Amino acid sequence: MHSINKLSAKQVEAFKEPGRYSDGGNLYLVVTKAGTRQWVFRYRWLGKLKEMGFGSAAPGRVSLKGAREAAQAARDNIAAGIDPHAAKAEERQKTDKRRTFSQVVDEYLRDMQSSWKNAKHAKQWKYTLKELAAPLGQKFVHQIEVTDVLAVLRPQWERVPETGRRLRGRIENVLSYATSHKYRSGPNPAAWKDNLKGLLPKRKRGARGHHAALHYDDMPAFMAELRERQVQNDTLAAYALELTILTVLRTGEVLGGTFPEIDLAKKIWTVPAERMKMGKKHRVPLCPRAVEIVKKLLELRWGDYLFPGNEINKHMSNMSMLMLLRRMGREDITVHGFRSAFRDWAGETTSFPGDVCELVLAHGIEDEAEAAYRRGEMLDKRAIVMAAWANFVEPKADDGKVIPLTQGAKR
């Protein structure tokens, strides 16, 4: 090999005539007739003469020092039996595949949005991954480790367990997506089994986030007040809230309900999968009081919705029940909190099996083995639980006897 580093920086700047100027070690400065200046490395590989460009030699681009470093790397590859072209292509492929967590989130949200039920669901995913997982945003996904995921999860896991659970699952989904697109390799640092399960504290039984709930002992008195609202100006909203309490459904699942979904003869309300949070059809056994409410709503019927809004083909606002609570002076509780009240009542005062109570709430089963084993709806068992709940929340007189039902009023 000829001597190297034959050129000086001043010489490189001075060469104007077209030609090939050697710096030694197969590195050349090439000046074209058009005046462009490029760094070129020439070498033989398997008997063939090959050239590889290192970039422009124009001011502010690849310096003489930079070109020499690239040439030395190429010579080292040749000495190791590696074609410099192949090594450069492999490095470029690695660089092209690099993605930050934020970039992968954007790709994931774009590809998955058609599978989500509505825009609100997509917005929740974006908030979780962009805001709550913000510390991961600018990290390359191939560099994210368990410690990085834990740093994001712990604040939510301890403060709002349900949010922490969702956050972990969504981070795991994004990193799995990154692996399938070859942006990263190896185990998923957000996986639960044989990973985070042993590093994060176990969720406390009954921990369901931050929804303020009424204590179950206060439910009968609250229901008595709610019944009074049904004969005043809050008829529909009060009926909606009572039906929500009795069925233990979520706000949107109740307000989006339609009359065709309810079989009064069988006393079953079938909520379709597209309106359920877990994306699975949910059949709800209706207690006698729930059936009575539906019949009263039939008398007031205006379209297919149980609780129609002010516009045709739209249901009552999702804020209607919360606003009713505020008019009742109950800013201290939320509509969703009544689900927690039910679960606390069932867990603390009854011997009903926990899995039946979870089915009443239409919760998913985290344990895959249990989920595969438990295929049935347990409809009859749930009907017993819900009848007991309805009986418990019925307004009581001072002697403990159930107060007769009010007759309701016109809309």
Secondary structure, 3 states (H helix, E strand, C coil): CCCCCCCCHHHHHHCCCCEEEEEECCEEEEECCCCCEEEEEEEEECCEEEEEEEEECCCCCCCHHHHHHHHHHHHHHHHCCCCHHHHHHHHHHHHHCCCEHHHHHHHHHHHHHHHCCCHHHHHHHHHHHHHHCHHHCCCEHHHCCHHHHHHHHHHHHHHCHHHHHHHHHHHHHHHHHHHHCCCCCCCCCCCCCCCHHHCCCCCCCCCCCCCCCCCHHHHHHHHHHHHHHCCCCCHHHHHHHHHHHHHCCCHHHHHCCEHHHEECCCCEEEECHHHCCCCCCEEEECCHHHHHHHHHHHHCCCCCECCECCCCCCECCCCHHHHHHHHCCCCCCCCCHHHHHHHHHHHHHCCCCHHHHHHHCCCCCCCHHHHHHCCCCCHHHHHHHHHHHHHHHCCECCCCCECCCCCCCCC
